[in-house]
Amino acid sequence: MTFEPYLKPWNLEPDGLSIHTNSSDLLPVRRAGQAAMLKLARSDEERRGNELMVWWNGRGAAQVYEHDGAALLMERLEVTPSLTEMVRGGQDDEATRILCRAAAQLPRSQPRPELPTLRRWFQGLEKMAPNAGEIFTLTLKTAQELLDSPQDTGVLHGDIHHGNLLSTAEGGWRFIDPKGLIGERGFDYANILCNPDLDTATAPGRLARQARIISETAGLDYTRLLRWALAYAGLSAAWHLEDGDDEMAAKTLDVAQIAVTELDK
């Protein structure tokens, strides 16, 4: 995809090097002197995320200025301060609180766009679990029990982590890159426990400590949050196996095992 068709109609001037990921292309731009980011989605999931950004309309997420199919023009947020760097600098607890407070700003109730269900997302784990070992079986069983008894359901970001929350020039925080799902609110917070990287996530005592902070800050039941962390780790590991990355799958399952240990206490 090319940025050219959107530059003149939207009065944009390139303002930096383009960025290319597996699912989208991004270009820093300016419009009437204002910094913005032009994003072109290359997958249905990214298109769905763009539509969700439009629906959020700057409430807890980056403000959208223009939207046309795969193309999204949104406010350009700051890369510093970085929540990942905060964690590396010894401020893991505060980074988690910032994520929780920011997530609380995202609208989750109707009216809402058409989005896939969280149950559909877990189909990858359902496919992988029967032949992948005991821990996978447990993560699938836990996921099914949670999905069969949903609580506080609504719109989910679907990929809340330290790299998807950026700061504004005024010092606020806004999310980018949602996946867009409908499901239980607690799922959105479980992803925090696997981030910003698996070495951090599996550090002794880290999962329990951050789960306590999330539980207190977001008003979630601690035990149910741990169960969502177990289910999410299984799903993430299944995706890694599907991609042929056995090493990352094994590391992600370490998070699942830590969650099991905490749940057994």
Secondary structure, 3 states (H helix, E strand, C coil): CCCHHHHCCCCCEECCCCEECCCEEEEEEEECCEEEEEEEECCHHHHHHHHHHHHHCCCCECCEEEEECCEEEEECCECCCCHHHHHHCCCHHHHHHHHHHHHCCCCCCCCCCCCCEHHHHCHHHHHHHHHCCHHHHHHHHHHHHHHHCCCCEEEECCCCCHHHEEECCCCCEEECCCCCEEEEHHHHHHHHHHCCCHHHHCCCCHHHHHHHHHHHHHCCCHHHHHHHHHHHHHHHHHHHHHCCCHHHHHHHHHHHHHHHHHHCC
